[in-house]
Amino acid sequence: MIELLVVLAVLAVIFAIGAFNGRRTLLSQEQAAFLRSLQGLFWEAATEAASRGENLVLHFTGQRLEVRRTDGTVLRALDLPPGVSLSLTPGVVAQFTPPGKVADQDGRNLLQPLSFTATVGSKTYTYTVSLIGETEVVP
């Protein structure tokens, strides 16, 4: 009987360690997926504006990025996972025009690429967005 209790205790410890490692791995995967999605968000929004023939807006709430129509309808949303922060100011980040171009928050053509950072733990990634929404990431 004591042997069974010892085996159960050892198994409980092994499962607990596995659960903590699994949670950490899952969070890391969620953060990596967010960074990849963030890279494609600008190009997808510019393409969406071109295909719809209307202006779209990228809005940052502090915890979420939303591609919106000018009437406020949310077309696409990207939630920040735990442990990720962006150097963006809440509010309108950029606008997308029907030719498929990225404009600044006031709707003016970009005179230089839009740049911001994403921080995950101790790592910082710099995102640079071109006039047509191509996004380069430098770790």
Backbone as CSV, one residue per row, in Angstrom:
resi,resn,N_x,N_y,N_z,CA_x,CA_y,CA_z,C_x,C_y,C_z
1,MET,0.811,-1.190,0.000,0.000,0.000,0.000,0.858,1.260,0.000
2,ILE,1.921,1.265,0.777,2.817,2.418,0.827,3.491,2.613,-0.527
3,GLU,3.855,1.495,-1.184,4.476,1.599,-2.506,3.538,2.295,-3.491
4,LEU,2.261,1.975,-3.416,1.273,2.588,-4.304,1.183,4.092,-4.043
5,LEU,1.196,4.488,-2.788,1.161,5.912,-2.452,2.410,6.633,-2.955
6,VAL,3.568,5.996,-2.829,4.816,6.592,-3.317,4.756,6.757,-4.832
7,VAL,4.285,5.730,-5.536,4.165,5.801,-6.999,3.196,6.913,-7.393
8,LEU,2.069,7.015,-6.712,1.100,8.069,-7.013,1.688,9.456,-6.749
9,ALA,2.446,9.597,-5.677,3.074,10.885,-5.364,4.092,11.264,-6.438
10,VAL,4.896,10.300,-6.873,5.882,10.555,-7.934,5.175,10.943,-9.230
11,LEU,4.111,10.228,-9.576,3.350,10.556,-10.786,2.730,11.950,-10.691
12,ALA,2.237,12.309,-9.519,1.649,13.639,-9.340,2.692,14.728,-9.561
13,VAL,3.900,14.516,-9.050,4.984,15.487,-9.245,5.339,15.592,-10.727
14,ILE,5.442,14.461,-11.414,5.771,14.460,-12.847,4.698,15.190,-13.645
15,PHE,3.437,14.926,-13.360,2.342,15.601,-14.076,2.327,17.105,-13.787
16,ALA,2.627,17.483,-12.556,2.654,18.909,-12.210,3.758,19.631,-12.976
17,ILE,4.935,19.022,-13.043,6.040,19.611,-13.806,5.665,19.711,-15.280
18,GLY,5.069,18.663,-15.803,4.636,18.670,-17.207,3.600,19.742,-17.484
19,ALA,2.685,19.943,-16.558,1.644,20.963,-16.743,2.249,22.361,-16.770
20,PHE,3.200,22.638,-15.873,3.836,23.958,-15.864,4.635,24.188,-17.140
21,ASN,5.387,23.188,-17.584,6.155,23.323,-18.826,5.229,23.460,-20.021
22,GLY,4.135,22.724,-20.018,3.174,22.808,-21.122,2.532,24.179,-21.197
23,ARG,2.218,24.758,-20.061,1.608,26.100,-20.034,2.589,27.139,-20.560
24,ARG,3.847,27.036,-20.154,4.873,27.970,-20.614,5.063,27.847,-22.122
25,THR,5.082,26.620,-22.625,5.228,26.392,-24.061,4.033,26.945,-24.815
26,LEU,2.843,26.743,-24.287,1.633,27.248,-24.930,1.642,28.772,-24.994
27,LEU,2.029,29.439,-23.916,2.102,30.893,-23.899,3.136,31.385,-24.903
28,SER,4.281,30.718,-24.962,5.322,31.089,-25.919,4.825,30.952,-27.356
29,GLN,4.085,29.885,-27.641,3.529,29.680,-28.983,2.484,30.742,-29.306
30,GLU,1.676,31.116,-28.315,0.657,32.148,-28.521,1.317,33.490,-28.839
31,GLN,2.396,33.810,-28.136,3.110,35.057,-28.388,3.742,35.059,-29.778
32,ALA,4.355,33.941,-30.169,4.969,33.844,-31.499,3.917,33.972,-32.596
33,ALA,2.762,33.365,-32.403,1.678,33.466,-33.390,1.190,34.907,-33.496
34,PHE,1.108,35.610,-32.380,0.698,37.012,-32.402,1.687,37.843,-33.211
35,LEU,2.983,37.638,-32.988,3.997,38.413,-33.704,3.906,38.183,-35.208
36,ARG,3.655,36.946,-35.628,3.489,36.657,-37.063,2.211,37.301,-37.598
37,SER,1.132,37.225,-36.841,-0.132,37.835,-37.269,-0.003,39.350,-37.368
38,LEU,0.715,39.941,-36.434,0.931,41.387,-36.449,1.686,41.804,-37.707
39,GLN,2.638,40.989,-38.120,3.411,41.302,-39.323,2.507,41.350,-40.555
40,GLY,1.543,40.454,-40.647,0.664,40.406,-41.813,-0.529,41.337,-41.742
41,LEU,-0.822,41.882,-40.564,-2.024,42.686,-40.363,-2.085,43.912,-41.277
42,PHE,-0.979,44.618,-41.431,-0.982,45.850,-42.221,-1.217,45.560,-43.699
43,TRP,-0.535,44.545,-44.228,-0.721,44.199,-45.638,-2.152,43.728,-45.881
44,GLU,-2.673,42.905,-44.981,-4.044,42.407,-45.129,-5.057,43.550,-45.086
45,ALA,-4.845,44.521,-44.202,-5.770,45.654,-44.107,-5.689,46.530,-45.356
46,ALA,-4.482,46.750,-45.879,-4.337,47.539,-47.108,-5.018,46.830,-48.272
47,THR,-4.860,45.519,-48.354,-5.508,44.734,-49.407,-7.023,44.770,-49.251
48,GLU,-7.493,44.682,-48.025,-8.934,44.740,-47.745,-9.516,46.090,-48.175
49,ALA,-8.796,47.179,-47.890,-9.268,48.511,-48.295,-9.362,48.604,-49.813
50,ALA,-8.382,48.039,-50.504,-8.398,48.065,-51.969,-9.555,47.235,-52.515
51,SER,-9.779,46.058,-51.956,-10.838,45.188,-52.479,-12.233,45.730,-52.159
52,ARG,-12.383,46.420,-51.026,-13.683,46.989,-50.660,-13.918,48.351,-51.316
53,GLY,-12.831,48.998,-51.735,-12.964,50.329,-52.315,-13.341,51.386,-51.294
54,GLU,-12.908,51.195,-50.049,-13.225,52.159,-48.992,-12.062,52.296,-48.025
55,ASN,-12.044,53.407,-47.313,-11.017,53.626,-46.308,-11.284,52.742,-45.096
56,LEU,-10.209,52.203,-44.542,-10.278,51.430,-43.302,-9.316,52.057,-42.304
57,VAL,-9.534,51.769,-41.031,-8.736,52.353,-39.959,-8.192,51.233,-39.078
58,LEU,-6.922,51.359,-38.663,-6.358,50.449,-37.664,-6.387,51.185,-36.334
59,HIS,-7.105,50.622,-35.373,-7.306,51.251,-34.068,-6.685,50.367,-32.992
60,PHE,-5.947,50.981,-32.061,-5.334,50.262,-30.947,-6.034,50.668,-29.661
61,THR,-6.564,49.678,-28.945,-7.285,49.955,-27.698,-6.387,49.884,-26.466
62,GLY,-5.177,49.413,-26.639,-4.277,49.179,-25.511,-4.064,47.698,-25.297
63,GLN,-5.074,46.888,-25.604,-4.979,45.432,-25.492,-5.403,44.726,-26.770
64,ARG,-5.796,45.510,-27.773,-6.333,44.901,-28.985,-6.125,45.833,-30.173
65,LEU,-5.765,45.250,-31.318,-5.699,45.982,-32.580,-6.929,45.618,-33.388
66,GLU,-7.611,46.619,-33.918,-8.833,46.376,-34.683,-8.759,47.078,-36.030
67,VAL,-9.061,46.345,-37.090,-9.240,46.947,-38.408,-10.723,47.264,-38.501
68,ARG,-11.024,48.551,-38.693,-12.421,48.998,-38.672,-12.791,49.722,-39.962
69,ARG,-14.057,49.649,-40.285,-14.606,50.510,-41.329,-14.744,51.904,-40.718
70,THR,-14.973,52.905,-41.543,-15.101,54.265,-41.014,-16.344,54.441,-40.149
71,ASP,-17.323,53.540,-40.277,-18.513,53.613,-39.413,-18.299,52.918,-38.065
72,GLY,-17.089,52.379,-37.839,-16.760,51.734,-36.571,-16.918,50.228,-36.551
73,THR,-17.465,49.648,-37.616,-17.629,48.196,-37.681,-16.255,47.526,-37.676
74,VAL,-16.048,46.583,-36.767,-14.772,45.873,-36.672,-14.763,44.732,-37.689
75,LEU,-13.763,44.757,-38.576,-13.625,43.710,-39.586,-12.663,42.616,-39.139
76,ARG,-11.659,43.002,-38.390,-10.659,42.044,-37.927,-10.092,42.561,-36.618
77,ALA,-9.832,41.658,-35.690,-9.271,42.042,-34.394,-8.129,41.106,-34.030
78,LEU,-7.145,41.666,-33.366,-5.983,40.906,-32.930,-5.712,41.281,-31.478
79,ASP,-5.987,40.344,-30.558,-5.788,40.590,-29.130,-4.333,40.369,-28.751
80,LEU,-3.802,41.226,-27.885,-2.451,41.043,-27.381,-2.466,39.929,-26.343
81,PRO,-1.612,38.923,-26.497,-1.545,37.878,-25.471,-0.806,38.386,-24.235
82,PRO,-0.948,37.700,-23.118,-0.222,38.101,-21.910,1.279,38.138,-22.175
83,GLY,1.944,39.145,-21.638,3.386,39.249,-21.777,3.848,39.999,-23.011
84,VAL,2.922,40.520,-23.822,3.278,41.264,-25.031,2.834,42.712,-24.864
85,SER,3.716,43.646,-25.223,3.332,45.060,-25.214,3.786,45.703,-26.517
86,LEU,3.041,46.719,-26.945,3.350,47.450,-28.172,3.657,48.899,-27.824
87,SER,4.520,49.528,-28.618,4.876,50.930,-28.379,3.908,51.882,-29.075
88,LEU,2.708,51.419,-29.347,1.704,52.237,-30.025,0.874,53.009,-29.003
89,THR,0.465,54.203,-29.381,-0.427,54.998,-28.549,-1.860,54.561,-28.827
90,PRO,-2.667,54.358,-27.800,-4.065,53.989,-28.059,-4.758,55.026,-28.945
91,GLY,-5.592,54.521,-29.828,-6.288,55.369,-30.789,-6.003,54.889,-32.202
92,VAL,-6.195,55.765,-33.159,-5.952,55.413,-34.558,-4.448,55.315,-34.791
93,VAL,-4.012,54.182,-35.328,-2.599,53.941,-35.619,-2.295,54.305,-37.065
94,ALA,-3.168,53.874,-37.970,-2.965,54.104,-39.402,-4.305,54.015,-40.105
95,GLN,-4.318,54.517,-41.332,-5.493,54.377,-42.181,-5.064,53.677,-43.460
96,PHE,-6.012,53.021,-44.101,-5.746,52.289,-45.336,-6.694,52.823,-46.397
97,THR,-6.141,53.193,-47.544,-6.938,53.813,-48.600,-7.246,52.812,-49.704
98,PRO,-8.293,53.071,-50.488,-8.703,52.137,-51.542,-7.615,51.721,-52.538
99,PRO,-6.618,52.557,-52.836,-5.581,52.018,-53.723,-4.726,50.938,-53.048
100,GLY,-4.987,50.674,-51.753,-4.201,49.674,-51.034,-2.967,50.252,-50.385
101,LYS,-3.031,51.521,-50.035,-1.882,52.179,-49.420,-2.140,52.439,-47.943
102,VAL,-1.037,52.534,-47.200,-1.099,52.850,-45.777,-0.895,54.354,-45.624
103,ALA,-1.745,54.980,-44.838,-1.628,56.406,-44.532,-1.431,56.562,-43.026
104,ASP,-1.003,57.753,-42.610,-0.827,57.976,-41.172,-2.191,58.088,-40.485
105,GLN,-2.188,58.339,-39.184,-3.444,58.354,-38.429,-4.395,59.458,-38.880
106,ASP,-3.864,60.483,-39.554,-4.706,61.574,-40.053,-5.126,61.376,-41.505
107,GLY,-4.711,60.265,-42.115,-5.092,59.974,-43.490,-4.144,60.512,-44.542
108,ARG,-3.011,61.079,-44.118,-2.014,61.592,-45.071,-1.079,60.464,-45.487
109,ASN,-0.615,60.505,-46.742,0.339,59.500,-47.221,1.562,59.473,-46.314
110,LEU,2.096,58.286,-46.104,3.295,58.156,-45.281,4.479,58.804,-45.994
111,LEU,5.187,59.691,-45.313,6.397,60.289,-45.869,7.605,59.418,-45.555
112,GLN,7.470,58.616,-44.542,8.491,57.640,-44.167,7.764,56.434,-43.595
113,PRO,8.417,55.278,-43.587,7.739,54.073,-43.082,7.275,54.250,-41.634
114,LEU,6.165,53.617,-41.323,5.634,53.596,-39.960,6.464,52.595,-39.167
115,SER,6.903,52.970,-37.979,7.753,52.087,-37.185,7.249,52.039,-35.743
116,PHE,7.287,50.845,-35.158,6.905,50.660,-33.757,7.573,49.391,-33.257
117,THR,7.503,49.155,-31.951,8.119,47.960,-31.376,7.084,47.098,-30.663
118,ALA,7.396,45.817,-30.617,6.634,44.846,-29.833,7.625,44.208,-28.869
119,THR,7.268,44.166,-27.603,8.153,43.597,-26.591,7.508,42.351,-26.000
120,VAL,8.295,41.270,-25.997,7.866,40.000,-25.417,8.941,39.607,-24.412
121,GLY,8.611,39.728,-23.134,9.607,39.437,-22.111,10.781,40.399,-22.250
122,SER,11.976,39.859,-22.447,13.167,40.697,-22.588,13.525,40.963,-24.049
123,LYS,12.738,40.434,-24.985,13.026,40.622,-26.412,12.160,41.731,-26.995
124,THR,12.780,42.579,-27.804,12.064,43.656,-28.478,12.210,43.476,-29.980
125,TYR,11.086,43.568,-30.682,11.044,43.426,-32.135,10.613,44.762,-32.727
126,THR,11.354,45.239,-33.726,11.013,46.488,-34.398,10.287,46.177,-35.694
127,TYR,9.099,46.742,-35.837,8.271,46.568,-37.030,8.357,47.846,-37.859
128,THR,8.602,47.686,-39.157,8.639,48.812,-40.081,7.651,48.522,-41.195
129,VAL,6.665,49.412,-41.359,5.571,49.216,-42.317,5.750,50.182,-43.483
130,SER,5.740,49.639,-44.712,5.905,50.467,-45.907,4.576,51.070,-46.347
131,LEU,4.631,51.887,-47.387,3.457,52.562,-47.932,2.391,51.585,-48.416
132,ILE,2.806,50.377,-48.829,1.835,49.396,-49.325,1.527,48.303,-48.300
133,GLY,2.008,48.470,-47.082,1.664,47.543,-46.015,2.632,46.399,-45.806
134,GLU,3.708,46.349,-46.601,4.706,45.305,-46.347,5.379,45.622,-45.020
135,THR,5.508,44.613,-44.190,6.032,44.822,-42.843,7.291,44.002,-42.636
136,GLU,8.346,44.697,-42.251,9.624,44.046,-41.959,9.792,44.012,-40.443
137,VAL,10.275,42.883,-39.947,10.485,42.727,-38.505,11.961,42.466,-38.253
138,VAL,12.525,43.228,-37.323,13.919,43.034,-36.938,13.940,42.699,-35.455
139,PRO,14.434,41.499,-35.121,14.484,41.130,-33.697,15.530,41.917,-32.941
